[in-house]
């Protein structure tokens, strides 16, 4: 059983000083208990009149063409003909009576006609030359205008098509900005008391409920109010949970067979089950049979299609999501290979450890989900003891080769692999001084702050000083080409005093979370995967107590979801309350924010 990871070291902080708060600022107040606003919490801050940072501006109205010189021409009117003037009628001048009509009994006024003179040949030549010049200049203006129109058409086309006519990168996201992006607290779930480090990983959002792992249970909450809709009691604590769910709202968990008894506070993670997130039912649960007398122990679990796959140091097993029927069970082959774990979602990929004690190596294998048969195989380079699957489609793997990462990220390199042939497309060095993705190196499906799509890998940069004199760091999200490994043009800037991390792909867009400074609320933004243009989808209140609660979650371990105007933040690991004075503020299992 792999022990839970130790949270990263935190920088020194003055007592009662909230994250990102400059020294000398007063401490923040409490956040409040669920449902009823407690003392110190108050009503949420009303939405600002100005949507704030990152809100797209309104473009100026298009200019209408001016009237030009002379009379505006009506449909069917001859060039140079004044309004109301009959065809063939001479234009009238000011002060000469009504057009087309003479007063009765009055003689018609005719302006004096100049005597006609025949132009000399030299004058005719000069006039012809002038006319020719005018025609040439006019043609040039028309040609230039035509070229400009064509250029604009090509530019518009290039925003929707690539160089070879293929669909361009970015766009097609389902998440759209609401009319008002200002959010308020929808609900907060208090953190339960535990006697030791307790795994509460697992949270999901459906059309009906927000579902979160609790103590010896899984609980569904009303999306808007946070009231309990249903509870699934379990014989023991959840010890692994799938990141994915099926199209009809089913997912998989692994849990302990019996409840923990202090002071041991540990039971083997041997049970696997499927739950219906819409109805709150445990569909089935069972233990896989290994080669020995004891049931195998699992460290993690995932889901792809209708296959549940669980892995660990005893090997991997797979089950039918609907019935629980065993598809394959843990076993060790002649090469000493066993499945450490799997990456799920659009495909199922195994990370297998092989070889004897002195000659261990790792193999990445896309599998047939129904049978477990390998579709291809890629052997990781020497010096890799563990591998983390960032994405199954496209197939991207992260590893710390030879323990060279040096920054605690668990990543020295990314590997872009052809899933059909098992051949390496490109190895990408993860510069520790530049990129800030994280993988819990002993777990196969554990990477955070990184997502893949559009043939690209999207990563946050490390935090650095901003461009202004304001207190607080900032960073960006950048992309790397999964075919060449090269850094691609463009970036999404978090803005001064904000930092941002990618959460997931949304079509060709990236959904990202912006951690706020001490006097602002966090944001959810949609980033065009090609142009990096940002659209604010949600902005949390700037209230001090709310900011304190929001920034209390460690982003390396928090579970953050956003869908349809609602944001959820939850813990994945709980620790025993030490009772120190630094923990006077309430602690939360989960928070929810909503627009509208």
Residue pairs with C-beta under 8 A, 6 or more apart in sequence:
1 266
1 268
1 269
1 297
1 299
1 312
1 313
2 299
2 312
2 313
2 442
2 443
4 197
4 199
4 573
5 440
5 557
7 554
7 556
7 557
7 573
8 408
8 554
8 556
13 19
14 23
15 581
15 582
16 27
16 582
16 584
17 23
17 25
17 27
18 27
18 28
18 518
18 544
18 547
18 548
18 551
19 518
19 551
19 552
20 472
20 497
20 515
20 516
20 517
20 518
20 551
21 28
21 518
22 471
22 472
22 518
25 518
28 544
28 545
28 547
28 548
28 585
29 40
29 41
29 544
29 545
29 548
29 585
30 38
30 39
30 40
30 41
30 545
30 584
30 585
30 586
31 41
31 188
31 545
31 546
31 548
31 549
31 585
31 586
31 588
32 38
32 40
32 41
32 188
32 545
32 586
33 188
33 190
33 586
34 187
34 188
34 189
34 190
34 226
35 187
35 225
35 226
35 227
37 43
40 545
41 545
42 543
42 545
44 184
44 185
44 541
44 543
44 546
45 541
45 542
45 543
45 546
47 180
47 182
48 182
51 180
51 181
51 182
51 536
51 539
52 536
52 539
53 495
53 498
53 520
53 523
53 536
54 495
54 523
54 525
54 534
54 535
54 536
55 181
55 536
56 535
56 536
70 80
71 80
71 81
71 82
71 83
72 83
73 79
73 81
74 83
77 83
78 87
80 91
81 87
82 91
82 92
82 99
84 99
84 100
85 91
85 92
85 99
85 100
86 100
89 99
89 100
92 99
96 109
97 103
97 109
102 108
119 127
158 168
159 168
159 531
160 167
160 168
161 167
161 168
162 168
162 169
168 530
169 454
169 455
169 456
169 508
169 529
169 530
170 454
170 508
170 509
170 528
170 529
170 530
170 531
171 507
171 508
171 509
171 528
171 529
171 530
172 507
172 508
172 509
173 506
173 507
173 508
173 509
173 511
173 526
174 506
174 507
175 506
175 509
175 511
175 526
175 537
175 562
175 563
175 564
176 537
177 526
177 535
177 536
177 537
178 537
178 565
178 595
178 596
180 595
180 596
181 536
181 537
181 538
181 539
181 595
182 539
182 541
182 595
183 521
183 538
183 539
183 540
183 541
183 567
183 593
183 594
183 595
184 541
184 593
184 594
185 541
185 546
185 591
185 592
185 593
186 223
186 224
186 225
186 226
186 566
186 592
186 593
186 594
187 221
187 225
187 226
187 591
187 592
188 226
188 549
188 588
188 590
188 591
188 592
189 212
189 221
189 226
189 588
189 589
189 590
189 591
190 586
190 587
190 588
190 589
191 571
191 574
191 586
191 587
191 588
191 589
192 214
192 215
192 574
192 589
193 577
194 215
194 574
194 575
194 576
194 577
195 262
195 265
195 576
196 260
196 262
196 265
196 576
197 265
197 573
197 574
197 575
197 576
198 215
198 237
198 265
198 573
198 574
198 575
199 237
199 238
199 239
199 240
199 572
199 573
200 212
200 213
200 214
200 215
200 238
200 570
200 571
200 572
200 573
200 574
200 589
201 213
201 238
201 240
201 241
201 559
201 572
201 573
202 212
202 213
202 218
202 238
202 241
202 242
202 253
202 559
202 572
203 210
203 211
203 212
203 213
203 559
203 561
203 568
203 570
203 590
204 210
204 211
204 245
204 251
204 277
204 561
205 211
205 223
205 561
205 563
205 566
205 568
206 245
206 249
206 277
206 278
208 220
208 223
208 229
208 278
209 220
209 221
209 222
209 223
209 229
209 230
209 277
209 278
209 280
210 220
210 221
210 222
210 223
210 226
210 568
210 590
210 592
211 218
211 219
211 220
211 221
211 277
212 218
212 219
212 221
212 570
212 589
212 590
213 219
213 238
213 241
213 253
214 231
214 589
215 237
216 233
216 234
216 235
216 236
216 237
216 259
217 231
217 232
217 233
217 234
218 231
218 232
218 234
218 238
218 253
218 275
219 228
219 230
219 231
219 232
220 228
220 229
220 230
220 231
220 277
220 280
221 227
221 228
221 229
222 228
222 229
223 566
223 592
224 594
226 592
229 280
230 279
230 280
231 280
232 275
232 280
232 281
232 282
234 255
234 282
235 255
235 256
235 257
235 258
235 259
235 271
236 255
236 256
236 257
236 258
236 259
236 260
236 267
236 271
237 255
237 256
237 259
237 260
237 267
238 253
238 254
238 255
239 254
239 255
239 256
239 269
239 298
240 253
240 254
240 269
240 298
240 299
240 300
240 301
240 310
241 251
241 252
241 253
241 254
241 301
242 251
242 252
242 253
242 301
242 302
242 303
242 308
242 344
243 302
243 344
243 345
243 445
244 251
244 302
244 303
244 304
244 344
244 345
245 251
245 277
245 303
246 303
246 305
246 306
246 321
248 278
249 276
249 277
249 278
250 274
250 275
250 276
250 277
250 283
250 321
250 322
251 274
251 275
251 277
251 303
252 272
252 273
252 274
252 275
252 301
252 302
252 303
252 308
252 310
252 319
252 321
253 272
253 273
253 274
253 275
253 301
254 269
254 270
254 271
254 272
254 273
254 298
254 300
254 301
254 310
255 269
255 271
255 273
255 285
256 267
256 268
256 269
256 270
256 271
257 267
257 268
257 270
257 271
257 287
257 295
258 267
259 267
260 266
260 267
268 294
268 295
268 297
269 297
269 298
269 299
269 312
270 287
270 294
270 295
270 296
270 297
270 298
271 285
271 286
271 287
272 285
272 286
272 287
272 288
272 298
272 301
272 308
272 310
272 317
272 319
273 282
273 283
273 284
273 285
273 286
273 324
274 282
274 283
274 284
274 285
274 308
274 319
274 321
274 322
274 324
275 281
275 282
275 283
276 283
283 322
283 324
284 323
284 324
285 324
286 319
286 324
287 295
287 296
288 295
288 296
288 310
288 317
288 319
288 326
288 329
288 330
289 295
289 326
289 329
290 296
290 314
290 315
290 329
290 330
291 330
291 331
291 332
296 312
296 314
296 315
296 317
296 330
297 312
297 313
297 314
298 310
298 311
298 312
298 314
298 317
299 311
299 312
299 313
299 340
299 341
299 442
299 443
300 310
300 311
300 312
300 341
300 342
300 443
300 444
300 445
300 446
301 308
301 309
301 310
301 311
302 308
302 309
302 310
302 341
302 342
302 343
302 344
302 345
302 348
302 445
303 309
303 321
303 344
303 345
304 342
304 344
304 345
304 346
304 347
304 348
304 369
304 392
305 321
305 348
305 369
306 320
306 321
306 322
306 369
307 318
307 319
307 320
307 321
307 327
307 348
307 369
307 370
308 318
308 319
308 320
308 321
309 316
309 317
309 318
309 339
309 342
309 344
309 348
309 350
309 369
310 316
310 317
310 318
310 319
310 342
311 317
311 339
311 340
311 341
311 342
311 350
311 351
311 444
312 340
312 341
313 338
313 340
314 330
314 338
315 329
315 330
315 331
315 332
315 338
315 339
316 328
316 330
316 338
316 339
316 340
316 341
316 342
316 350
317 326
317 328
317 329
317 330
318 326
318 327
318 328
318 369
318 372
319 325
319 326
319 327
320 327
327 370
327 371
327 372
328 371
328 372
330 338
330 339
331 338
332 338
335 354
335 355
336 354
336 355
336 356
337 352
337 353
337 354
337 363
338 352
338 353
339 350
339 351
339 352
340 351
340 352
340 353
340 362
340 386
340 444
341 350
341 351
341 443
341 444
341 445
342 348
342 349
342 350
342 351
342 367
342 389
342 444
342 445
343 349
343 351
343 389
343 390
343 391
343 392
343 444
343 445
344 392
344 445
345 391
345 392
345 393
346 392
346 393
347 366
347 392
347 393
347 395
347 419
348 366
348 367
348 369
348 392
349 364
349 365
349 366
349 367
349 389
349 392
349 395
349 419
350 364
350 365
350 366
350 367
350 374
351 362
351 363
351 364
351 386
351 387
351 388
351 389
351 397
351 444
352 362
352 363
352 364
352 365
353 360
353 361
353 362
353 385
354 360
354 361
354 362
354 363
355 361
360 385
361 379
361 380
361 382
361 384
362 379
362 380
362 384
362 385
362 386
362 387
362 399
363 377
363 378
363 379
363 380
364 377
364 378
364 379
364 380
364 387
364 389
364 395
364 397
364 415
364 417
364 422
365 374
365 375
365 376
365 377
365 378
365 422
366 374
366 375
366 376
366 392
366 395
366 419
366 422
367 373
367 374
367 375
368 374
368 375
375 419
375 420
376 418
376 419
376 420
376 421
376 422
377 422
378 397
378 415
378 417
378 422
378 423
378 424
380 387
380 397
380 399
380 415
381 401
382 402
383 401
383 402
383 403
383 404
384 399
384 400
384 401
386 399
386 400
386 441
386 442
386 444
387 397
387 398
387 399
387 444
388 397
388 398
388 399
388 410
388 411
388 439
388 440
388 441
388 443
388 444
388 445
388 446
388 447
389 395
389 396
389 397
389 398
389 444
389 445
389 447
390 396
390 397
390 398
390 414
390 439
390 447
390 450
390 452
390 457
391 451
391 452
392 419
393 419
394 416
394 419
394 452
394 453
394 455
394 482
395 416
395 417
395 418
395 419
396 414
396 415
396 416
396 417
396 452
396 457
396 482
397 414
397 415
397 417
398 410
398 411
398 413
398 414
398 415
398 430
398 437
398 439
398 447
398 450
399 411
399 412
399 413
399 415
399 441
400 409
400 410
400 411
400 412
400 441
401 412
401 413
402 412
404 412
405 411
405 412
405 430
405 432
406 432
407 432
409 430
409 432
409 436
409 437
409 438
409 439
410 438
410 439
410 440
410 441
411 430
411 435
411 437
411 438
411 439
411 447
412 429
412 430
412 432
413 427
413 428
413 429
413 430
414 427
414 428
414 430
414 457
414 480
415 424
415 426
415 427
415 428
416 424
416 425
416 426
416 427
416 428
416 457
416 482
416 483
416 485
417 423
417 424
417 425
418 424
418 425
425 482
425 483
426 482
426 483
426 484
426 485
427 485
428 457
428 480
428 485
429 485
430 437
430 459
433 462
434 461
434 462
435 459
435 460
435 461
435 462
436 449
436 459
436 460
436 461
436 462
436 463
436 475
436 501
437 447
437 448
437 449
437 450
437 459
437 460
438 447
438 448
438 449
438 450
438 556
439 446
439 447
439 448
440 446
448 501
448 555
448 556
449 459
449 460
449 501
449 502
449 555
449 556
450 457
450 458
450 459
450 502
451 457
451 458
451 502
451 503
451 504
451 505
451 510
452 458
452 482
452 505
453 505
453 508
453 510
453 529
454 479
454 508
454 529
454 530
455 481
455 482
455 483
456 479
456 480
456 481
456 482
456 488
456 529
457 479
457 480
457 482
458 477
458 478
458 479
458 502
458 510
458 529
459 477
459 478
459 479
459 480
459 502
460 475
460 476
460 477
460 478
460 499
460 500
460 501
460 502
461 475
461 476
461 477
461 478
461 491
462 475
463 473
463 474
463 475
463 499
464 473
464 474
464 475
465 473
465 474
466 472
466 473
466 474
466 495
466 496
466 497
467 496
468 496
470 496
470 497
470 517
471 497
471 517
472 496
472 497
472 498
472 517
473 497
473 499
474 493
474 494
474 495
474 496
474 497
474 498
474 499
475 494
475 499
475 500
476 491
476 492
476 493
476 494
476 500
477 491
477 492
477 494
477 500
477 501
477 502
477 510
477 512
477 527
477 532
478 487
478 488
478 490
478 491
479 487
479 488
479 490
479 529
480 486
480 487
480 488
481 487
481 488
490 530
490 531
490 532
491 532
492 500
492 510
492 512
492 525
492 527
492 532
492 534
494 500
494 514
495 514
497 516
497 517
497 520
498 514
498 515
498 516
498 517
498 520
498 523
499 514
499 515
500 512
500 513
500 514
500 515
500 525
501 512
501 513
501 515
501 555
502 510
502 511
502 512
502 527
503 510
503 511
503 512
503 513
503 560
503 561
503 562
504 510
504 511
505 511
505 529
506 526
508 528
508 529
508 530
509 526
509 527
509 528
509 529
510 526
510 527
510 529
511 524
511 525
511 526
511 527
511 537
511 562
512 524
512 525
512 526
512 527
513 522
513 523
513 524
513 555
513 560
513 562
513 567
514 522
514 523
514 524
514 525
515 522
515 551
515 555
516 522
516 523
516 540
516 542
516 547
516 550
516 551
518 544
518 547
518 551
519 542
519 544
519 547
520 542
520 547
521 539
521 540
521 541
521 542
521 543
521 546
521 547
521 550
522 539
522 540
522 550
522 551
523 536
523 537
523 538
523 539
523 540
524 536
524 537
524 538
524 562
524 567
525 534
525 535
525 536
525 537
526 534
526 535
526 537
527 533
527 534
527 535
528 534
537 562
537 565
537 595
538 562
538 565
538 567
538 593
538 595
540 546
540 547
540 550
540 567
540 593
541 547
548 585
549 585
549 586
549 588
549 591
550 569
550 591
552 585
552 587
552 588
553 569
553 570
553 571
553 591
557 571
557 572
557 573
558 569
558 570
558 571
558 572
559 568
559 569
559 570
559 571
559 572
560 567
560 568
560 569
560 570
561 567
561 568
562 568
565 594
565 595
565 596
566 592
566 593
566 594
566 595
567 592
567 593
567 594
568 590
568 591
568 592
568 593
569 590
569 591
569 592
570 589
570 590
570 591
571 588
571 589
571 590
574 589
577 583
577 587
